Amino acid sequence: MIEKFNITKVTEGKKEIVQDFIVKEIPLTINVNKKELATLLCSPNDLEVLAKGFLFTSGLIKSGGDIKSIYTDTQKWTCDIELAQDLDTNLISKRLYTSGCGKGTIFYSSVDLMYKRKLISDLKIKASQIPPLMLDFYKKSEVFLKTGGVHSAALGLGDNIVIFKEDIGRHNAVDKVIGQALSDNIKLEDKFLITSGRISSEVVFKARKTNIAIVISRGAPTNQAVRHGRSMDITIIGFARGNKLNIYSGVERIIV
């Protein structure tokens, strides 16, 4: 995920040549049933779980069992997936280009956007659990601490981080943790999602697709994220830093 470069650093008007760590970026083309579906700009690791998570959060598969085979070519940067059934063309007829890092895309159906069904969940967490979780989350961000060039995402359960991933795109990092959960047969309904970047509408849609009821970030949400969170009853927590946090929707799930 990291490449070393010699760069020129300027400090107080003085130049020096130093070695710096730069995060890698590759274009991953996902082919489904021998047809090109999408190209994701991403970090060159965990590519199969990224592809699985992308298909799942885009609503193109319902479970990991829908995938018959998956093969990643790291020379051509392609991921070839064979599904048990053909893709529903009604689901892939429209793309929504996201506000994520690079040119992200998610697929959606008009039903998803029109009705925004409320999420029914009994999941609750204590506000006091969040600061130590965010500290642990930050400490796990090894690539970020070296390069400052990636986002992180994690699935949490109780006081623990269950899955942690990093990528140049925050939506890719989210798809990676979802894809890993699918690969490991880990249920999602009782987990909450932590992300390092701002919470935008596509992150909320991904949470809804996976029945994740709580999304937490050090950053801010967008207005559309808050609107969708309230309409779908998804708990959105932003600016979770130190002992402070802001709850923008679904406040009943946070015990103070």
C-alpha positions as CSV (number, residue, x, y, z in Angstrom):
1,M,0.0,0.0,0.0
2,I,3.0,2.3,0.4
3,E,5.8,3.4,-2.0
4,K,8.9,5.4,-1.0
5,F,9.9,8.6,-2.8
6,N,12.7,11.1,-2.3
7,I,11.1,14.5,-2.0
8,T,12.2,18.1,-1.3
9,K,11.0,19.3,2.1
10,V,11.1,23.0,3.0
11,T,11.3,24.0,6.7
12,E,11.7,27.6,7.8
13,G,13.1,28.5,4.3
14,K,15.6,25.7,4.1
15,K,15.4,22.8,1.6
16,E,16.4,19.2,2.2
17,I,16.0,15.9,0.4
18,V,14.1,13.4,2.5
19,Q,12.4,10.0,2.0
20,D,8.7,10.1,2.2
21,F,6.0,7.4,2.3
22,I,3.3,7.8,-0.4
23,V,0.1,5.7,-0.5
24,K,-0.4,3.6,-3.7
25,E,-3.5,4.0,-6.0
26,I,-4.7,1.6,-8.7
27,P,-7.7,1.3,-11.0
28,L,-9.6,-1.9,-10.2
29,T,-12.0,-3.0,-13.0
30,I,-14.7,-5.3,-11.8
31,N,-16.1,-7.7,-14.4
32,V,-19.3,-9.6,-13.5
33,N,-20.4,-12.6,-15.6
34,K,-17.8,-11.5,-18.3
35,K,-19.2,-8.0,-18.5
36,E,-17.4,-4.8,-17.3
37,L,-19.4,-3.3,-14.4
38,A,-17.3,-0.6,-12.9
39,T,-13.7,0.7,-12.3
40,L,-12.8,1.7,-8.7
41,L,-9.8,3.9,-7.8
42,C,-8.6,2.2,-4.7
43,S,-5.6,1.0,-2.7
44,P,-4.0,-2.3,-4.0
45,N,-5.0,-4.5,-1.0
46,D,-8.0,-6.6,0.0
47,L,-9.4,-6.3,-3.5
48,E,-11.7,-9.4,-3.4
49,V,-13.4,-8.2,-0.3
50,L,-13.7,-4.7,-1.8
51,A,-15.4,-6.2,-4.8
52,K,-17.7,-8.3,-2.7
53,G,-18.6,-5.3,-0.5
54,F,-19.2,-3.1,-3.5
55,L,-21.6,-5.5,-5.0
56,F,-23.4,-6.0,-1.7
57,T,-23.8,-2.4,-0.7
58,S,-24.8,-1.5,-4.3
59,G,-27.7,-4.0,-4.0
60,L,-26.3,-6.2,-6.8
61,I,-26.0,-9.3,-4.6
62,K,-28.0,-10.3,-1.5
63,S,-25.3,-12.4,0.2
64,G,-21.8,-13.8,-0.4
65,G,-23.4,-17.0,-1.5
66,D,-24.5,-15.3,-4.7
67,I,-20.9,-15.4,-5.9
68,K,-19.8,-18.6,-7.6
69,S,-16.2,-17.6,-8.2
70,I,-14.0,-14.6,-7.9
71,Y,-10.5,-14.1,-9.3
72,T,-8.2,-11.0,-9.0
73,D,-5.4,-10.3,-11.5
74,T,-2.9,-8.0,-9.9
75,Q,-1.1,-7.5,-13.2
76,K,-4.1,-6.2,-15.1
77,W,-5.8,-4.9,-11.9
78,T,-9.1,-6.7,-12.7
79,C,-11.5,-8.7,-10.6
80,D,-13.5,-11.3,-12.4
81,I,-16.7,-12.4,-10.7
82,E,-19.1,-15.1,-11.7
83,L,-22.5,-14.9,-10.1
84,A,-25.1,-17.7,-9.7
85,Q,-27.6,-15.6,-11.7
86,D,-27.4,-12.7,-14.1
87,L,-27.5,-9.2,-12.7
88,D,-30.9,-7.5,-12.6
89,T,-30.6,-4.9,-15.4
90,N,-33.2,-2.7,-13.5
91,L,-30.7,-2.4,-10.7
92,I,-27.7,-1.4,-12.8
93,S,-29.6,0.9,-15.2
94,K,-28.7,4.0,-13.1
95,R,-25.5,5.0,-11.4
96,L,-25.0,7.6,-8.8
97,Y,-21.5,9.3,-8.9
98,T,-20.5,9.9,-5.3
99,S,-18.7,12.6,-3.4
100,G,-16.0,10.2,-2.3
101,C,-12.3,10.3,-3.0
102,G,-11.7,9.8,-6.7
103,K,-14.6,9.1,-8.9
104,G,-16.8,6.7,-6.9
105,T,-20.0,5.2,-8.1
106,I,-22.9,3.3,-6.5
107,F,-25.8,1.7,-8.2
108,Y,-29.3,2.4,-7.1
109,S,-32.9,1.7,-7.9
110,S,-35.7,4.2,-7.9
111,V,-37.4,2.3,-5.1
112,D,-34.4,2.8,-2.8
113,L,-34.4,6.6,-3.3
114,M,-38.2,7.1,-3.3
115,Y,-39.2,5.1,-0.2
116,K,-36.1,5.1,2.0
117,R,-37.6,2.5,4.3
118,K,-37.0,3.0,8.0
119,L,-34.5,0.6,9.6
120,I,-35.9,-1.4,12.5
121,S,-33.1,-2.1,15.0
122,D,-32.8,-2.6,18.7
123,L,-29.1,-1.8,18.7
124,K,-28.0,0.6,21.4
125,I,-24.6,1.7,22.7
126,K,-23.4,3.9,25.5
127,A,-21.9,7.3,24.8
128,S,-19.1,6.4,27.1
129,Q,-18.1,3.5,24.9
130,I,-17.3,5.7,21.9
131,P,-14.2,7.7,23.0
132,P,-12.1,4.6,23.7
133,L,-13.3,2.9,20.5
134,M,-12.3,6.0,18.5
135,L,-8.9,6.0,20.1
136,D,-8.4,2.3,19.3
137,F,-9.6,3.1,15.7
138,Y,-7.1,5.8,15.3
139,K,-4.2,3.7,16.6
140,K,-5.0,0.9,14.1
141,S,-4.6,3.4,11.2
142,E,-1.0,2.4,10.5
143,V,-1.0,3.5,6.8
144,F,-2.6,6.8,7.7
145,L,-0.1,7.5,10.4
146,K,2.7,6.9,7.9
147,T,1.3,8.7,4.9
148,G,-1.8,10.7,5.9
149,G,-3.2,9.5,2.5
150,V,-5.9,7.0,3.4
151,H,-9.3,6.7,5.0
152,S,-10.2,4.0,7.5
153,A,-13.4,2.1,8.3
154,A,-14.3,-0.5,10.9
155,L,-17.1,-2.6,12.2
156,G,-17.6,-2.4,16.0
157,L,-19.4,-4.7,18.5
158,G,-19.7,-3.6,22.1
159,D,-16.3,-2.3,23.2
160,N,-14.4,-4.0,20.4
161,I,-13.4,-3.3,16.8
162,V,-14.2,-6.5,14.9
163,I,-12.9,-5.6,11.4
164,F,-10.7,-2.7,10.3
165,K,-9.7,-1.7,6.8
166,E,-8.0,1.2,5.0
167,D,-8.2,2.6,1.5
168,I,-7.7,5.9,-0.4
169,G,-11.5,6.2,-0.6
170,R,-13.7,6.3,2.4
171,H,-16.5,4.5,0.6
172,N,-14.0,1.8,-0.5
173,A,-12.9,1.3,3.1
174,V,-16.5,0.8,4.0
175,D,-17.0,-1.7,1.2
176,K,-13.9,-3.6,2.4
177,V,-15.1,-4.1,5.9
178,I,-18.5,-5.2,4.6
179,G,-16.9,-7.5,2.1
180,Q,-14.7,-9.0,4.8
181,A,-17.8,-9.6,7.0
182,L,-19.4,-11.4,4.1
183,S,-16.3,-13.6,3.5
184,D,-16.1,-14.4,7.2
185,N,-19.9,-15.0,7.6
186,I,-20.1,-12.2,10.2
187,K,-23.6,-10.8,10.7
188,L,-23.9,-7.1,10.3
189,E,-27.2,-6.2,12.0
190,D,-25.7,-6.1,15.5
191,K,-22.6,-4.1,14.4
192,F,-22.0,-0.3,14.1
193,L,-19.9,1.3,11.5
194,I,-16.9,3.7,12.2
195,T,-15.4,5.8,9.4
196,S,-12.6,8.4,9.4
197,G,-14.0,10.6,6.8
198,R,-17.1,12.8,6.5
199,I,-20.4,11.0,6.5
200,S,-22.0,11.5,3.1
201,S,-25.2,10.2,1.7
202,E,-23.6,7.2,0.0
203,V,-22.2,6.0,3.3
204,V,-25.7,6.2,4.8
205,F,-27.1,4.3,1.8
206,K,-24.5,1.6,2.3
207,A,-25.4,1.4,6.0
208,R,-29.1,1.0,5.1
209,K,-28.3,-1.7,2.5
210,T,-26.5,-3.7,5.2
211,N,-29.0,-3.0,8.0
212,I,-26.3,-1.2,10.1
213,A,-28.1,1.2,12.4
214,I,-25.3,3.3,13.8
215,V,-22.6,5.3,11.9
216,I,-19.8,7.1,13.8
217,S,-17.1,9.4,12.5
218,R,-14.5,11.9,13.7
219,G,-15.7,14.1,10.8
220,A,-18.9,15.9,9.8
221,P,-22.0,14.6,8.0
222,T,-23.4,16.3,5.0
223,N,-26.9,17.7,5.0
224,Q,-28.1,14.9,2.7
225,A,-26.6,12.3,5.1
226,V,-28.6,13.8,8.0
227,R,-31.8,14.0,6.0
228,H,-31.5,10.4,4.9
229,G,-30.4,9.3,8.4
230,R,-33.6,10.8,9.8
231,S,-35.9,9.5,7.1
232,M,-34.4,5.9,7.4
233,D,-33.9,6.1,11.2
234,I,-30.2,5.5,11.0
235,T,-28.1,7.0,13.9
236,I,-25.5,9.4,12.7
237,I,-22.7,10.5,15.0
238,G,-20.1,13.1,13.9
239,F,-17.2,14.9,15.5
240,A,-16.6,12.0,17.8
241,R,-13.4,13.4,19.3
242,G,-12.1,13.1,22.9
243,N,-15.2,13.0,25.2
244,K,-17.4,14.9,22.8
245,L,-19.7,13.9,20.0
246,N,-22.7,15.2,18.0
247,I,-25.8,13.1,17.4
248,Y,-27.6,14.1,14.2
249,S,-30.3,11.4,14.0
250,G,-31.4,8.3,15.8
251,V,-30.6,9.7,19.3
252,E,-32.6,7.0,21.0
253,R,-29.9,4.5,20.3
254,I,-27.3,6.3,22.3
255,I,-27.4,5.8,26.1
256,V,-26.0,8.7,28.1
